[in-house]
Amino acid sequence: MTIVPNEVERVRYFVRGLTFSIGFYVFREAREWASVQSTVSTTKEAELIVLEEFRETKRDRSSGKFFGASSRSRG
């Protein structure tokens, strides 16, 4: 299967429209010969990776112990 220049331009346009965090993963994987369908599949995988990283970061922050003072006044 030969990719026509139109297909290459579609891939480039698609990747340019992604958010930075997702585009970072996709750009590394997308090559000049990548089809739109394979780029979309890579994007779906990247979305899952970014979402999982976000959840882990959020979980790490919320599972830590709180060492600060209470915001309620004591008295």
Steps between C-alpha positions, in 0.01 A plus 500: 500500500642835398421807702410793284621849595145576607524228764831636628351847529201362689731334751700820549186709541354250747816489713526881505149519647578280800574632847869519585505205740325268255671644195838432661436125505339492157774706336761253620306209350363661183728478202473647155361168380237467774139479391224704658352185653826392665552855628150502650573166669825637640309805624250282684784317672668831588176632651486197729864549603451869575177432691667230709797729577255771607314259727823376658615855565166590652497180707852567629404848614176394667640190670777686679483603859405852592745669736361854494285677755124491484330797340245511783573737781559337832401677805 
